[in-house]
C-alpha cells in the first residue's frame, strides 16, 4: 500500500502544473506544493522535534505544514481554534508538544518564533514534565471536542490514515470530483482526511477560504449569507457538511440563493441528519448524502453515494472496515482502527465499540438509531456529555437537579430545579459567567427553572437520586410548561433584541401578572369601585403618553432617526386615547372633571415622573421600556379581563372603550414595536430600554397591586419609591 506522501509525490510528477491548492491570496501548483512540503519537512527535521501542534486558519500553509509533518515522520496534533484556553492548555500538556507550528505569524504574547517557510512559523515549547504515553506508530493525534469537558486524544497511524483515504477514493470512484471547498476547520479530522487528503489523492484541487470568509465563528456560529455567497463564488464540486450547515444549504437552494448546478457531492455527517432534510434536498436536486463515522475509525465508516444509497441509512460500510451489530444492538467496527487513547494503556485489538445503536439490512446498509449512552451531539457535530455539564451546573450554580438536553439542536438547553429564593435575574448572571468559561459548543442558550424538585415517586429519579432520562425526555414538554424561562446570550449568537428584551424582563413582568386583582376578577371579587379606580389611574398615565413621545422624539440623536419616524406613527395612533378613558368613567357614573382634577396613585406619579426624567437627563430611548410594558400587558390581559368585568358588573359596552380597543389595537402595535426594537443595535440604547422596562413593570405592577378589592384591604406596594 503506497503511503499518502508517496501518492502525492507521484501526482506532483504526473501533473506538476495543475493547481493543487487554491485560496484568495494565491494558487499553489502541484510542483510548488511538493517542493514546499519537502523543504518544510526538512526544516522540521532539522529542528529535532518529535511532537508538534498545528494551529491556524484554513489556508494553504496549514495543508503544507500538515503534509510536511507526514513526510518528516513527526507526530502532528491539530489544535482546533474553537477550543477554550483551558482545553488548549490541556492538549499541549497531555500531548507533550515540543513546538507549535503557526500558519500565520505567532499571535501577541508568543515571544520567540522561527520562520521555517513563507507561510509557517515554529514556536518552541518547554514541553510537559509528564507527557502522556503514546503508541509507537502514532502519526496523528486528534482531540475530540471534549464530551466530558477535557478533550480526549485519539492516536492514529499513517497506515490508518492511508487506508481510510484509499477506501473513500474507492467508494467515490468515477465521480469526477475536481474541486473541493473546505468548509469545516482543517483541524477537524473529517475535513482533514476527506476534505484534503482525499481530493488531493484524486488529483483534484482543494479550495481554501479563511473561516471568517465562510461566515464561521468558533465551532457553532454562522453567517449563512456569507457562506452561501462564498460557495456561489467558488462553484465547487464537493463539500463536507455537518447537519446545521446542510440545513442552511437546503434552505438556500429552495429559496434560489444557492447556485447548485455545479455541485456533485455533498457529504453530511457528524450528528443526526433529519430524514425530512434529506427528502427536501432530493426534491430540489441537491446531491446531499449521509455518512457515518467516528474519530477512532478515521472519521468515516459508512457513506451513501449517487447510485448507491438507501433512505434512512448512512450507506454501506467502506471497504477497509467490517461492521457488525452485537446482541445489544451496538454498532461494532473492526478492521482499520485507532492505536489507542493518549495517556491510556492500549486496548485489545478487537472491534471498536461505537456506543451507537444500529442495524444492518439484508443488503448491508447501516442504520444508526441513536446513542447507547447519553452523549449529546449538536447539529454542528460537537459532542457534549450532559453529565459533565450537569455537574458544572450543580457545582457552579448550586442547583438541586439539572437535566441538559439538545441532541441534534444548534445549542443546548437545561431544566434546573432551584427551590431556593434566588430570582431568575440572579440565576442568569451566574449562568452567563459559567457560559464564559465553557467552550462555545457547550454553552447554554435556554434554561428553564423549576421550584419543586423532581422525585422518585413521579418516576423521574432512581432510588439513589439519579435522573431517569428516558422518562424525563418523554415528559419534557409538560415539565417545561410550568417553568420560568431564561434565555442567555450565546457568544456570537445574533439573538434579536426584542427576544432579549422579553427574556431580560421576565422576572419583572411576573410582578404584573401576579397582581391579586387578576385572580380576584376571575373569582368575581371585583366591584365598580375597583374598576373606576383602575380607569382613573389609567387616565393619569395615558394622558402623558403623547407628551412623553414628543419629548422623546425631540431629544433623540440623529442616528436614531428611524425611531423618531416611528414615533410620528405612534403619536397619530395614540392621540386622544385619554379621552376614551374619561368616556368610560362617565359611562360608569363617574364625574369626568373629578377624574381630570384628581391626583394619581403614588405608583403612577412615580412612573410618569421617572420616564420624563430619563428622557431629559438620561437616554431618551428609555421611553420604549414603557411601550414594552403597557402594550405587552394590554395584549395579554386587556380583552379577557374586560369581558370578565363586564359580565360581573353588567356594564354597557360604552364603559369599556379603552380596554377593548387596546386589547385589539395593541396586537398590531406590538408587532410594529417588535420590528422597531430589532432595529435597535446600540448596546447603550438596549440597556436603557431594558432598565426602563424593569422599572415600569415594577411601578405599573405596584398600581395593580393597589387596586381596592371588596374582600381585602388595598395592598400598597411602593418598594421602588
C-alpha positions as CSV (number, residue, x, y, z in Angstrom):
1,X,0.0,0.0,0.0
2,X,1.5,3.3,-1.1
3,X,1.6,5.9,1.7
4,X,0.0,9.3,1.4
5,X,3.3,11.1,0.8
6,X,4.2,8.5,-1.9
7,X,0.8,9.0,-3.7
8,X,1.1,12.8,-3.5
9,X,4.7,12.8,-4.7
10,X,3.7,10.7,-7.7
11,X,0.9,13.1,-8.6
12,X,3.3,16.1,-8.4
13,X,5.4,14.3,-11.1
14,X,2.5,13.5,-13.3
15,X,0.6,16.9,-13.2
16,X,3.2,19.4,-12.0
17,X,1.4,22.5,-13.4
18,X,-2.1,21.6,-12.3
19,X,-3.5,23.6,-9.3
20,X,-3.4,21.6,-6.0
21,X,-4.4,24.4,-3.6
22,X,-6.5,27.5,-4.3
23,X,-7.0,30.4,-1.9
24,X,-7.9,34.1,-2.0
25,X,-4.3,35.0,-1.7
26,X,-2.7,32.5,-4.1
27,X,-2.8,29.3,-6.1
28,X,-0.3,26.5,-5.5
29,X,0.6,24.1,-8.3
30,X,1.4,20.5,-7.6
31,X,5.1,21.2,-8.4
32,X,5.1,24.1,-5.8
33,X,3.1,22.1,-3.3
34,X,5.5,19.2,-3.3
35,X,8.6,21.4,-3.2
36,X,7.2,23.4,-0.2
37,X,6.2,20.3,1.6
38,X,9.6,18.6,1.2
39,X,11.5,21.8,2.1
40,X,9.4,22.3,5.2
41,X,9.7,18.6,6.2
42,X,13.5,19.0,6.2
43,X,13.3,22.2,8.2
44,X,11.1,20.5,10.8
45,X,13.6,17.5,10.9
46,X,16.5,20.0,11.5
47,X,14.6,21.4,14.5
48,X,14.8,18.0,16.2
49,X,11.2,18.0,17.3
50,X,9.1,14.9,17.7
51,X,5.6,16.2,18.7
52,X,4.2,19.4,17.2
53,X,0.9,21.2,17.4
54,X,-0.5,22.7,14.3
55,X,-2.5,26.0,14.7
56,X,-4.1,28.4,12.3
57,X,-6.9,29.1,9.9
58,X,-7.9,27.2,6.7
59,X,-5.0,28.3,4.4
60,X,-2.5,26.6,2.1
61,X,0.1,27.0,4.8
62,X,-2.0,24.7,7.1
63,X,-2.1,21.9,4.4
64,X,1.6,22.3,3.6
65,X,2.5,22.1,7.3
66,X,0.3,19.0,7.8
67,X,1.8,17.2,4.8
68,X,5.3,18.2,5.9
69,X,4.7,16.5,9.3
70,X,3.7,13.3,7.5
71,X,6.9,13.4,5.3
72,X,9.1,14.3,8.3
73,X,7.6,11.5,10.4
74,X,6.8,13.7,13.4
75,X,3.6,13.4,15.4
76,X,1.2,16.2,14.3
77,X,-1.5,17.4,16.8
78,X,-4.0,19.8,15.1
79,X,-5.3,22.4,17.6
80,X,-9.0,23.4,17.0
81,X,-9.5,27.1,17.1
82,X,-12.8,26.7,18.9
83,X,-11.2,25.0,22.0
84,X,-11.3,27.1,25.2
85,X,-8.0,28.3,26.6
86,X,-8.2,25.6,29.3
87,X,-8.8,22.9,26.7
88,X,-5.9,24.1,24.6
89,X,-3.6,24.1,27.6
90,X,-4.7,20.6,28.5
91,X,-4.0,19.5,24.9
92,X,-0.5,20.9,24.9
93,X,0.4,19.4,28.2
94,X,-1.0,16.0,27.7
95,X,0.4,15.6,24.2
96,X,3.8,16.8,25.4
97,X,4.3,19.1,22.5
98,X,7.9,20.2,21.7
99,X,6.7,23.1,19.5
100,X,3.8,24.8,17.8
101,X,3.6,25.3,14.0
102,X,1.7,28.5,13.2
103,X,0.4,29.0,9.7
104,X,0.3,32.8,10.3
105,X,2.8,34.8,12.4
106,X,2.6,33.9,16.1
107,X,0.0,36.0,18.0
108,X,0.8,38.5,20.6
109,X,2.3,37.1,23.8
110,X,4.3,34.4,21.9
111,X,7.8,36.0,22.2
112,X,10.1,33.7,20.3
113,X,9.5,32.0,17.0
114,X,11.4,30.9,14.0
115,X,10.3,31.3,10.4
116,X,10.5,27.9,8.6
117,X,8.9,28.8,5.3
118,X,6.9,31.5,3.7
119,X,3.8,30.5,5.5
120,X,4.9,28.6,8.6
121,X,6.5,29.7,11.9
122,X,7.8,27.4,14.6
123,X,7.4,28.3,18.3
124,X,9.5,26.1,20.6
125,X,7.7,24.9,23.8
126,X,9.2,23.8,27.1
127,X,7.3,20.5,26.8
128,X,5.5,18.8,29.6
129,X,7.3,17.2,32.5
130,X,5.0,14.3,32.3
131,X,3.8,13.9,28.7
132,X,1.1,11.2,28.2
133,X,2.2,7.9,26.8
134,X,1.7,7.4,23.1
135,X,1.7,4.3,20.9
136,X,4.9,4.0,18.9
137,X,3.3,4.2,15.5
138,X,1.4,7.3,16.2
139,X,1.4,9.9,13.3
140,X,-1.6,12.0,14.2
141,X,-3.3,12.8,17.5
142,X,-6.8,14.2,17.0
143,X,-8.5,15.6,20.0
144,X,-12.3,15.2,20.3
145,X,-14.4,18.3,21.2
146,X,-14.4,17.0,24.8
147,X,-17.7,15.3,25.7
148,X,-16.5,15.1,29.3
149,X,-15.1,18.6,29.5
150,X,-11.5,17.9,28.7
151,X,-10.6,16.8,25.1
152,X,-9.5,13.2,24.6
153,X,-6.6,12.4,22.3
154,X,-7.2,9.7,19.7
155,X,-3.9,8.3,18.3
156,X,-3.8,7.3,14.6
157,X,-1.1,5.8,12.4
158,X,-0.1,6.8,8.9
159,X,-1.3,3.4,7.7
160,X,-4.7,4.1,9.2
161,X,-5.0,7.5,7.5
162,X,-3.9,6.0,4.2
163,X,-6.4,3.1,4.5
164,X,-9.3,5.4,5.2
165,X,-8.4,7.7,2.2
166,X,-8.0,4.7,-0.2
167,X,-11.3,3.3,0.9
168,X,-13.1,6.6,0.4
169,X,-11.5,7.0,-3.1
170,X,-12.7,3.6,-4.0
171,X,-16.3,4.4,-2.8
172,X,-16.3,7.6,-4.9
173,X,-14.6,6.2,-7.9
174,X,-15.9,7.5,-11.2
175,X,-17.5,10.7,-9.7
176,X,-15.0,13.2,-11.2
177,X,-14.8,15.5,-8.2
178,X,-12.2,18.0,-9.2
179,X,-12.8,21.0,-6.9
180,X,-13.5,20.5,-3.1
181,X,-14.3,23.5,-0.9
182,X,-13.2,23.1,2.7
183,X,-16.0,24.5,5.0
184,X,-15.2,22.8,8.3
185,X,-12.0,23.7,10.2
186,X,-9.0,21.8,8.9
187,X,-8.2,20.8,12.5
188,X,-11.4,18.6,12.2
189,X,-10.4,15.1,11.3
190,X,-13.3,14.6,8.9
191,X,-12.3,17.7,6.8
192,X,-8.6,16.8,7.2
193,X,-9.0,13.3,5.8
194,X,-12.0,13.6,3.4
195,X,-11.6,17.2,2.5
196,X,-7.8,17.5,2.0
197,X,-6.1,14.1,1.6
198,X,-8.9,12.5,-0.4
199,X,-9.3,15.3,-3.1
200,X,-5.6,15.6,-3.4
201,X,-5.1,11.9,-4.0
202,X,-7.8,12.1,-6.6
203,X,-5.7,14.7,-8.4
204,X,-8.2,17.4,-7.6
205,X,-7.9,21.0,-6.3
206,X,-8.6,21.8,-2.6
207,X,-10.2,25.3,-2.3
208,X,-9.4,27.1,1.0
209,X,-11.1,30.1,2.5
210,X,-10.4,31.6,5.9
211,X,-13.3,30.6,8.2
212,X,-14.4,34.2,8.7
213,X,-14.9,34.4,4.9
214,X,-17.2,31.4,5.2
215,X,-19.2,33.1,7.9
216,X,-17.9,30.8,10.6
217,X,-17.1,31.9,14.1
218,X,-16.0,29.4,16.8
219,X,-17.5,26.0,16.3
220,X,-21.2,26.8,16.3
221,X,-21.9,30.3,14.9
222,X,-22.6,31.0,11.3
223,X,-23.3,33.9,9.0
224,X,-25.4,32.0,6.4
225,X,-25.5,34.7,3.8
226,X,-21.7,35.0,3.7
227,X,-21.4,31.2,3.5
228,X,-23.7,31.0,0.5
229,X,-22.0,33.9,-1.3
230,X,-18.6,32.2,-0.9
231,X,-19.9,28.8,-2.2
232,X,-21.5,30.5,-5.2
233,X,-18.3,32.3,-6.0
234,X,-16.2,29.1,-6.0
235,X,-18.7,26.8,-7.6
236,X,-17.1,23.6,-6.1
237,X,-17.9,20.0,-7.0
238,X,-17.9,18.7,-3.4
239,X,-18.1,19.8,0.3
240,X,-18.4,18.2,3.7
241,X,-21.2,19.4,6.0
242,X,-22.5,18.9,9.5
243,X,-26.3,18.8,9.8
244,X,-26.6,22.5,10.7
245,X,-24.7,23.5,7.5
246,X,-26.7,21.1,5.4
247,X,-29.9,22.7,6.6
248,X,-28.6,26.1,5.6
249,X,-27.7,24.9,2.1
250,X,-31.0,23.2,1.6
251,X,-33.0,26.3,2.6
252,X,-30.8,28.5,0.4
253,X,-31.3,26.2,-2.6
254,X,-35.1,26.1,-2.0
255,X,-35.1,29.9,-1.9
256,X,-33.0,30.2,-5.1
257,X,-30.0,31.7,-3.2
258,X,-27.6,28.8,-3.7
259,X,-26.3,28.1,-7.2
260,X,-26.4,24.4,-7.0
261,X,-25.8,23.4,-10.7
262,X,-22.1,22.6,-10.3
263,X,-22.5,20.6,-7.0
264,X,-21.9,16.9,-7.5
265,X,-21.5,15.5,-3.9
266,X,-22.3,16.9,-0.5
267,X,-21.4,14.6,2.3
268,X,-23.2,15.2,5.7
269,X,-22.3,13.6,9.0
270,X,-21.1,14.4,12.5
271,X,-24.6,14.4,14.0
272,X,-28.2,13.5,13.5
273,X,-29.5,14.2,10.0
274,X,-33.2,14.6,9.6
275,X,-34.9,12.3,7.0
276,X,-37.1,15.3,6.1
277,X,-33.9,17.4,5.3
278,X,-32.6,14.6,3.0
279,X,-36.0,14.4,1.3
280,X,-36.1,18.2,0.7
281,X,-32.6,18.1,-0.7
282,X,-33.5,15.3,-3.1
283,X,-36.7,17.1,-4.2
284,X,-34.7,20.1,-5.4
285,X,-31.8,18.1,-6.9
286,X,-29.2,18.9,-4.2
287,X,-26.8,16.0,-4.0
288,X,-26.8,15.5,-0.2
289,X,-25.6,12.1,1.0
290,X,-25.4,11.0,4.6
291,X,-22.4,9.2,6.1
292,X,-21.3,8.0,9.5
293,X,-18.0,7.6,11.4
294,X,-16.0,8.4,14.4
295,X,-12.5,9.6,15.1
296,X,-11.4,6.2,16.4
297,X,-12.2,4.8,12.9
298,X,-10.6,7.6,10.9
299,X,-13.8,9.7,10.8
300,X,-15.6,7.7,8.1
301,X,-17.1,4.2,8.4
302,X,-20.0,4.2,6.0
303,X,-21.2,6.5,3.2
304,X,-24.1,6.8,0.7
305,X,-23.2,8.0,-2.8
306,X,-25.1,8.6,-6.1
307,X,-26.4,5.3,-7.4
308,X,-25.6,3.5,-4.2
309,X,-27.8,5.0,-1.5
310,X,-30.7,4.0,0.7
311,X,-33.1,6.3,2.6
312,X,-32.9,6.1,6.3
313,X,-29.4,4.7,6.3
314,X,-25.8,6.1,6.4
315,X,-24.8,3.9,3.5
316,X,-22.8,0.7,3.2
317,X,-19.5,0.4,5.2
318,X,-16.3,1.3,3.4
319,X,-14.0,-1.5,2.2
320,X,-11.4,-1.1,4.9
321,X,-13.7,-1.9,7.8
322,X,-16.0,-4.6,8.9
323,X,-19.2,-3.6,10.7
324,X,-21.4,-5.7,12.9
325,X,-24.2,-5.1,15.3
326,X,-23.9,-7.1,18.6
327,X,-26.7,-8.7,20.5
328,X,-27.3,-5.5,22.5
329,X,-27.8,-3.5,19.2
330,X,-24.4,-1.7,19.5
331,X,-22.5,-1.0,16.3
332,X,-19.0,-2.6,16.3
333,X,-16.3,-1.6,13.8
334,X,-13.4,-4.0,13.1
335,X,-10.5,-3.7,10.7
336,X,-8.7,-0.4,10.4
337,X,-8.9,1.2,13.8
338,X,-7.0,3.7,16.0
339,X,-4.0,2.8,18.1
340,X,-5.4,3.9,21.4
341,X,-6.1,7.0,23.5
342,X,-3.3,9.3,24.5
343,X,-2.2,8.5,28.0
344,X,-4.1,5.2,28.3
345,X,-3.0,1.6,28.0
346,X,-3.6,0.2,24.5
347,X,-6.8,-1.7,24.3
348,X,-7.4,-5.1,22.8
349,X,-7.1,-5.4,19.1
350,X,-10.8,-6.3,18.7
351,X,-13.6,-4.2,17.2
352,X,-14.3,-0.6,18.3
353,X,-17.5,-0.4,20.4
354,X,-19.0,2.8,19.0
355,X,-21.6,3.4,21.7
356,X,-24.2,3.8,18.9
357,X,-27.3,1.7,18.4
358,X,-27.9,0.4,14.9
359,X,-28.8,-2.3,12.4
360,X,-27.7,-3.7,9.1
361,X,-30.3,-4.6,6.4
362,X,-30.1,-7.5,4.1
363,X,-28.1,-5.5,1.5
364,X,-25.5,-4.3,4.0
365,X,-26.8,-0.7,4.5
366,X,-26.2,0.6,8.0
367,X,-28.9,2.4,10.0
368,X,-27.9,4.4,13.1
369,X,-30.6,4.6,15.7
370,X,-29.1,6.8,18.5
371,X,-26.7,6.7,21.4
372,X,-26.5,3.9,23.9
373,X,-25.3,6.4,26.5
374,X,-26.4,9.9,26.9
375,X,-23.9,11.8,24.7
376,X,-25.4,14.8,23.0
377,X,-24.3,15.7,19.5
378,X,-25.2,19.2,18.5
379,X,-26.3,19.9,14.9
380,X,-22.8,21.4,14.4
381,X,-21.3,18.0,15.2
382,X,-19.9,18.8,18.6
383,X,-20.1,16.1,21.3
384,X,-21.2,17.1,24.8
385,X,-21.8,14.8,27.7
386,X,-24.9,16.0,29.6
387,X,-23.5,14.5,32.9
388,X,-20.4,16.8,32.6
389,X,-22.4,19.9,32.0
390,X,-25.0,19.0,34.7
391,X,-22.2,18.5,37.2
392,X,-20.9,22.0,36.3
393,X,-24.4,23.4,36.9
394,X,-24.7,21.7,40.3
395,X,-21.3,22.8,41.4
396,X,-21.3,26.4,40.0
397,X,-25.0,27.3,40.3
398,X,-25.8,25.3,43.3
399,X,-28.9,23.8,41.7
400,X,-30.5,20.7,43.2
401,X,-31.1,18.9,39.9
402,X,-30.1,19.5,36.3
403,X,-31.1,18.0,33.0
404,X,-29.2,19.1,30.0
405,X,-30.8,18.4,26.6
406,X,-30.5,19.5,22.9
407,X,-29.4,16.5,20.9
408,X,-29.4,17.4,17.3
409,X,-30.0,21.1,18.1
410,X,-27.7,24.1,17.4
411,X,-27.4,25.0,21.1
412,X,-28.0,23.3,24.4
413,X,-30.8,23.9,27.0
414,X,-31.3,22.8,30.6
415,X,-34.1,22.1,33.0
416,X,-32.9,23.1,36.5
417,X,-34.5,22.6,39.9
418,X,-33.8,25.6,42.2
419,X,-36.0,25.5,45.2
420,X,-34.3,28.4,47.0
421,X,-35.5,32.0,46.6
422,X,-33.0,33.3,44.1
423,X,-34.5,35.3,41.3
424,X,-34.3,34.5,37.6
425,X,-32.0,37.5,37.1
426,X,-29.6,36.3,39.8
427,X,-29.5,32.8,38.3
428,X,-29.0,34.3,34.8
429,X,-26.0,36.3,36.0
430,X,-24.3,33.1,37.3
431,X,-25.2,31.1,34.2
432,X,-23.6,33.8,32.0
433,X,-20.4,33.6,34.0
434,X,-20.5,29.8,33.6
435,X,-21.0,30.1,29.8
436,X,-18.0,32.4,29.5
437,X,-15.8,29.6,31.0
438,X,-17.2,26.8,28.7
439,X,-16.2,26.0,25.2
440,X,-18.6,27.7,22.8
441,X,-20.3,24.5,21.7
442,X,-21.2,23.6,25.3
443,X,-22.8,26.9,26.3
444,X,-26.4,27.0,27.3
445,X,-28.8,29.2,25.3
446,X,-32.1,28.5,27.2
447,X,-32.7,27.4,30.8
448,X,-35.9,26.5,32.5
449,X,-36.3,26.9,36.2
450,X,-38.5,24.6,38.4
451,X,-39.1,25.4,42.0
452,X,-40.2,22.0,43.1
453,X,-37.8,19.1,43.0
454,X,-38.2,16.1,40.8
455,X,-39.0,12.9,42.8
456,X,-38.7,9.2,42.5
457,X,-42.4,9.0,43.2
458,X,-43.0,10.8,39.9
459,X,-40.9,8.3,38.2
460,X,-38.2,10.8,37.3
461,X,-35.4,9.6,39.7
462,X,-33.9,6.3,40.7
463,X,-33.9,5.3,44.3
464,X,-30.4,6.7,44.7
465,X,-31.4,10.1,43.2
466,X,-30.1,9.7,39.6
467,X,-32.2,11.1,36.7
468,X,-34.2,8.7,34.6
469,X,-33.6,10.4,31.3
470,X,-35.9,8.5,29.1
471,X,-38.9,9.4,31.3
472,X,-37.8,13.0,31.7
473,X,-37.3,13.4,27.9
474,X,-40.7,11.8,27.2
475,X,-42.4,14.3,29.6
476,X,-40.2,17.3,28.8
477,X,-42.9,19.4,27.1
478,X,-45.1,19.1,30.1
479,X,-42.3,19.7,32.5
480,X,-41.2,22.9,30.7
481,X,-44.7,24.3,30.6
482,X,-44.7,25.3,34.2
483,X,-41.3,26.8,34.4
484,X,-39.6,30.2,34.4
485,X,-37.5,30.6,31.3
486,X,-34.2,32.3,30.9
487,X,-32.6,33.0,27.5
488,X,-28.9,33.5,27.7
489,X,-26.5,35.4,25.4
490,X,-24.5,32.8,23.4
491,X,-21.3,34.4,22.2
492,X,-21.6,35.2,18.5
493,X,-25.3,34.4,18.6
494,X,-27.4,37.1,16.9
495,X,-30.5,36.9,19.2
496,X,-32.9,39.6,18.1
497,X,-33.1,42.4,20.6
498,X,-36.8,42.1,21.1
499,X,-36.3,38.5,22.3
500,X,-33.5,39.7,24.6
501,X,-35.8,42.3,26.0
502,X,-38.5,39.7,26.7
503,X,-36.0,37.4,28.4
504,X,-34.3,40.2,30.4
505,X,-37.7,41.5,31.8
506,X,-39.3,38.1,32.5
507,X,-38.9,38.4,36.3
508,X,-40.2,42.0,36.4
509,X,-43.1,41.0,34.2
510,X,-44.1,38.4,36.8
511,X,-44.9,41.2,39.3
512,X,-47.6,42.5,36.9
513,X,-49.0,39.1,36.1
514,X,-49.0,38.1,39.7
515,X,-51.1,41.0,41.0
516,X,-54.1,39.9,43.2
517,X,-56.6,41.8,41.1
518,X,-56.2,39.3,38.2
519,X,-57.3,36.4,40.3
520,X,-59.9,38.5,42.0
521,X,-61.6,39.3,38.7
522,X,-61.7,35.6,37.8
523,X,-63.3,34.9,41.2
524,X,-65.8,37.7,40.9
525,X,-64.2,39.8,43.8
526,X,-64.2,43.0,41.8
527,X,-66.7,45.8,42.1
528,X,-67.4,49.1,40.4
529,X,-65.1,51.0,42.8
530,X,-62.3,48.7,41.8
531,X,-62.9,49.3,38.1
532,X,-63.3,53.1,38.3
533,X,-60.1,53.3,40.5
534,X,-58.2,51.5,37.8
535,X,-59.6,53.7,35.0
536,X,-58.6,56.8,36.9
537,X,-55.0,55.6,37.2
538,X,-55.1,54.7,33.5
539,X,-56.2,58.2,32.7
540,X,-53.3,59.8,34.7
541,X,-50.7,57.9,32.8
542,X,-52.3,57.7,29.3
543,X,-52.7,61.4,29.2
544,X,-48.9,61.6,29.3
545,X,-48.3,59.1,26.5
546,X,-48.2,61.6,23.6
547,X,-46.3,64.3,25.6
548,X,-43.7,61.6,26.5
549,X,-43.4,60.6,22.9
550,X,-43.0,64.2,21.8
551,X,-40.3,64.7,24.5
552,X,-38.5,61.5,23.4
553,X,-38.6,62.5,19.7
554,X,-37.2,65.9,20.4
555,X,-34.2,64.5,22.2
556,X,-33.3,61.5,20.0
557,X,-29.9,61.8,18.3
558,X,-29.7,61.7,14.5
559,X,-28.5,58.1,14.5
560,X,-32.0,57.2,15.8
561,X,-33.9,59.0,13.1
562,X,-35.8,55.8,12.3
563,X,-37.1,55.8,15.9
564,X,-38.2,59.4,15.5
565,X,-40.1,58.4,12.4
566,X,-41.8,55.5,14.2
567,X,-42.8,58.0,17.0
568,X,-44.7,60.0,14.4
569,X,-46.9,57.0,13.7
570,X,-47.3,56.2,17.4
571,X,-48.5,59.8,18.1
572,X,-51.1,59.6,15.3
573,X,-52.4,56.3,16.8
574,X,-52.3,57.3,20.5
575,X,-53.6,60.9,20.3
576,X,-56.8,61.3,22.3
577,X,-56.9,57.9,24.0
578,X,-57.1,59.5,27.4
579,X,-60.5,61.0,26.3
580,X,-61.7,57.4,25.8
581,X,-61.0,56.7,29.4
582,X,-63.0,59.7,30.6
583,X,-65.9,58.5,28.4
584,X,-65.6,55.1,30.1
585,X,-65.7,56.7,33.5
586,X,-68.7,58.7,32.6
587,X,-70.5,55.5,31.4
588,X,-69.8,54.1,34.9
589,X,-71.5,57.1,36.5
590,X,-68.3,59.0,37.4
591,X,-67.7,62.7,37.0
592,X,-65.2,63.4,34.2
593,X,-64.0,66.6,35.8
594,X,-63.3,65.0,39.2
595,X,-61.2,62.4,37.5
596,X,-59.3,65.0,35.5
597,X,-58.6,67.1,38.5
598,X,-57.7,64.3,40.9
599,X,-54.3,63.0,41.8
600,X,-52.9,59.7,40.7
601,X,-51.7,56.9,42.9
602,X,-48.1,57.2,44.0
603,X,-47.0,54.4,41.7
604,X,-48.3,56.2,38.6
605,X,-46.9,59.6,39.7
606,X,-43.5,58.0,40.1
607,X,-43.7,56.1,36.8
608,X,-44.6,59.1,34.7
609,X,-42.1,61.4,36.5
610,X,-39.3,58.8,36.2
611,X,-39.9,58.5,32.5
612,X,-39.7,62.3,31.9
613,X,-36.5,62.4,33.9
614,X,-35.0,59.6,31.9
615,X,-35.9,61.3,28.6
616,X,-34.4,64.7,29.8
617,X,-31.4,63.6,31.9
618,X,-30.7,60.1,30.6
619,X,-31.2,58.2,27.4
620,X,-34.5,59.3,25.7
621,X,-34.9,55.9,24.1
622,X,-35.8,54.6,27.6
623,X,-39.3,55.7,26.8
624,X,-39.8,52.4,24.9
625,X,-39.4,50.5,28.1
626,X,-42.9,51.8,28.9
627,X,-44.2,50.7,25.5
628,X,-42.9,47.2,26.2
629,X,-44.8,47.1,29.4
630,X,-48.2,48.7,28.5
631,X,-48.7,47.2,25.1
632,X,-47.5,43.8,26.1
633,X,-49.8,43.9,29.2
634,X,-52.7,45.0,27.0
635,X,-52.3,42.1,24.6
636,X,-52.1,39.6,27.4
637,X,-54.8,40.9,29.8
638,X,-57.0,43.7,28.4
639,X,-59.6,41.9,26.4
640,X,-60.1,38.8,28.6
641,X,-60.3,40.8,31.8
642,X,-62.6,43.4,30.3
643,X,-65.0,40.6,29.3
644,X,-65.0,39.2,32.8
645,X,-65.5,42.6,34.4
646,X,-68.4,43.5,32.1
647,X,-70.1,40.2,32.7
648,X,-69.7,40.5,36.5
649,X,-70.7,44.2,36.8
650,X,-73.3,44.2,33.9
651,X,-71.9,47.5,32.5
652,X,-72.6,48.7,28.9
653,X,-70.0,48.5,26.1
654,X,-69.6,52.2,26.4
655,X,-67.7,51.6,29.7
656,X,-65.0,49.5,28.0
657,X,-63.8,51.5,25.0
658,X,-60.3,51.8,26.5
659,X,-59.8,48.1,27.4
660,X,-61.4,46.6,24.4
661,X,-59.8,48.9,21.9
662,X,-56.3,48.4,23.4
663,X,-56.6,44.7,23.5
664,X,-57.2,44.7,19.7
665,X,-55.1,47.7,18.7
666,X,-52.1,46.7,20.6
667,X,-51.8,43.3,18.7
668,X,-50.7,45.3,15.6
669,X,-48.9,47.9,17.7
670,X,-46.8,45.2,19.4
671,X,-45.7,43.6,16.1
672,X,-44.7,47.1,14.9
673,X,-42.9,47.5,18.3
674,X,-41.1,44.1,17.9
675,X,-39.7,45.1,14.5
676,X,-38.7,48.5,15.7
677,X,-36.8,47.1,18.7
678,X,-35.0,44.6,16.5
679,X,-33.5,47.6,14.7
680,X,-32.0,49.0,17.9
681,X,-28.4,47.7,17.8
682,X,-26.5,50.1,20.1
683,X,-25.8,48.4,23.4
684,X,-26.3,51.5,25.5
685,X,-29.7,52.0,23.9
686,X,-30.6,48.4,24.6
687,X,-29.6,48.6,28.2
688,X,-31.6,51.8,28.7
689,X,-34.8,50.2,27.2
690,X,-34.3,47.0,29.4
691,X,-33.7,49.0,32.5
692,X,-36.8,51.3,31.9
693,X,-39.0,48.3,31.2
694,X,-38.0,46.7,34.5
695,X,-38.8,49.9,36.3
696,X,-42.1,50.4,34.6
697,X,-43.1,46.8,35.3
698,X,-42.3,47.4,38.9
699,X,-44.3,50.6,39.2
700,X,-47.2,49.6,37.0
701,X,-47.4,46.4,38.9
702,X,-47.5,48.4,42.1
703,X,-50.6,50.2,40.8
704,X,-52.3,46.9,40.0
705,X,-51.4,45.5,43.4
706,X,-53.0,48.6,44.9
707,X,-56.4,48.3,43.3
708,X,-59.0,48.2,46.1
709,X,-60.8,44.9,46.2
710,X,-64.0,44.2,48.1
711,X,-62.7,41.2,50.0
712,X,-59.5,42.6,51.2
713,X,-57.7,45.8,52.1
714,X,-55.8,47.6,49.4
715,X,-52.2,46.2,49.4
716,X,-50.0,49.2,48.8
717,X,-46.6,48.2,47.3
718,X,-44.3,51.0,46.6
719,X,-40.9,49.4,47.2
720,X,-39.4,51.1,44.2
721,X,-40.2,54.5,45.7
